């Protein structure tokens, strides 16, 4: 039986991924370069270890970016993110999970200040019993460390928890942790392989939590 739901953050609770990507696309285009999408998606749901957009562009240009350029990109990213609303179905799932007595957590490969800052700004930080970010573990997604840290904090086993993710790196992390996983692709991850998830939905608003849980419980009983 599912006793906890653990959410990813970027691209799942709030669409930060499109603004971050677009802000870098604009910088690349301003310098006559193209940001390779196939390289970019390697880091979605993880960290910039596999691909660092600034270093990649600087290598292409043969010189470092100016502080003015990097500051302008961050400002543009922030502008686009602040225009975003919590993604469809998230608040309803949080409300329904709370009414059902389920524990709630967040597992994110982003920094603690980034995740907690946005959750607080959105007024939902206090709804989660546990938030774990890349500052809290040795390895970010696709390693299972973040999910295992949240499960330990919430006091539930992997078989009792559901992960909700938006990226292949996140799905892999959840499955490596031994959890059920529902994937909700966004504009960046829509063309990526999410087949390792137990279920892929267009939006959380498509299936109410009370309808989803029996489906997943039935699936878990067959594993």
N, C-alpha and C positions, 0 to 999 in steps of 0.2 A: 504494500500500500504506500502511495506517495505521501510523504509527510512534509516535504519542503520543495520549494521552487527556487532555482538559482538563475538569475538573469545575467547575460552579458550586458555591457553598457553601450559602447560605441556602435552605432548603427542598429541597435536593438531597442534601447530605451529612448535614445535621442540620436537623430541622424547627424552625427558629427563627421562621419566618414566621407560623405559627398563634399561638404565644405572644405575639409582638409585636402582632399584630392583636387578639387577645383582651384584652391588657392595655389597649389603647386603647379597645376597645368598653366595657370596665368603667368607664373614666374618663368616657366620654361618657354612659353610662347613669346614673352617679352624679350627673351634672349635668343629667339630664332631656333629653338630646340623643341623636341617632342618628348613628353614624358611617356616612357613605355608602360602601357597599361599592364602587360603581362608580367613586368617586374614589380609594378606597384601592388598587384593583388597578392604577391607573395607575403606581404607584411600586414595585410588586412586581418585584424583579430590577433595580431602578434606584436612584435616590435620591429624596429628598423635594422635589426641585425642582418637580415638577408638582403636588404636594399635600403640605402639611405639616400633619399631624393636630393638633398642638398649636396652631399659629397659627389653623387653621380653627375649632377649638373656642373659642379665645379671642375670635375675631371674632364667633362666635355668641352668646357670653356677654356680650361688651362689657367684659371685664376679663381680666387675666392669671391663669393658674393659679398657685396657691401652690406654693412649693418643696416643701411637705409632700405635695401631690398628685403632683407629678412624681417625687419620690423614691419614693413608694409604688408608682407605676406601674412604675418601673424595677425595684423589688424584686420585684413580682409577675411581671414579664417574666422576670427571672432565675430565679425559683423554678420557673416552668413550663419554661424551657429546660433547666435542670439535671435535670429529670425525663425528658428525651428521650434516646433511644438513637440511635446512628448508623442511618440509614435502611436498609431491607432491600436487600441486594445490593451495597452500597457496598464493604464490606470484602472481599467475595469478588472484586469487580472489581479492586480495588487489588492483591490477591494474584495474581490471574490475569494482570493486565497486567504485573506485575513478573516473573512466571515466563516470560512471552512476550518479555521484553526491551523492553517499551514504556516510553516516557517518560511521566511523570505531572505534571500541573500543576493549579493552581486559579486561576480568574479570577472575582473577586467585586466587585460594586459596593459592598460594605460596607467599613468601614475596616480598615486593616491590623491594628490591635490587636484588633479584634473577631474577625476571621477566624483569625489566627494563634493568638490566645488560646484559642479553642475547639478548633482542631485540636490544639494542644499538650495541652489538658486531656483530649481524647479519645485521645491517644497516637498520633496518625497524622500529625503535622506533618512528621516526618522522612521520610515515605513519598513526599512530593512534591518533585520536582526544582525546581519554581518555583511561587511563590505571588505573584500580582499583585492588588492591591486599588485602590480608587478613589484612594488617596493617591498611587499610582504613575503615574497617567495624567491627561491633560487632561480626558477625557470618559468618564463611566461608561456602562454599557449603557443604551440600545440601540446606542450607538456601538460600533464594533469595536475600539476602542483597547486594552481589557483583553486581549482574545484575541490581538491582534497582539503585545502586549508579552510574553505568555506564550510564544507561538510563537518569538519572537526569542530569548527566554531559553533555551528548550529546544533551539533550533537546528533546527527543523523548518519546513517550508512548510505553508501552510493546507491544501493538498491531501493532506497526510500526517497530518492530525490530526482527531480526533473530539471534538466538544463534547458534553457531557451537561448538559442544562438542565432547568429546571422552569417557566419563565415566558416569555411572549411577548417581553418586552424582552430576555431572554437569548438566545432563539432568533434574534431579529433580529440581535443583535450577532454571533453566531456565523456566520450566513449572510453578513452584510456582510463578515466577515473572510475569507470564502471556504472555510469549513469544512463538513464533514458535521456534522449535529446530530441527536441523539436526545433527545426530550423525555420527562420523567417528571413528569406533573402531580401536585401535592399537594392538600391539602384546600382551599387558597386558590385555586390556579390550575386546578382540575379543570374549571371551566366556561368557561375562557378559550380563545381561539383559538390553538392551537399548530400549526396546519396548515402553517406554513412549515418545520417540522422535517422531516427526511428520514424519521423514524420516531417514532411515539409509543407508548410502552410504559406499562403500568400500574405496573410496578416493575422495577428492574434484576434482581431475583431471578427474573423470568419467563423471561429468555433469557440463558443463560450467555455470557460474553464470547467464548469460542471459537466459538460458533454465530453470534453477532452480527457479528463481524468479516468473515467471508466475504460475508454479505449486503451490508454496507456497501461492501466493496471492489468487489463486482459493480455496485452502484449508481454508485459513483464512476467506474467505467470507462465508463459510459454518458453521463456529463455532458459 
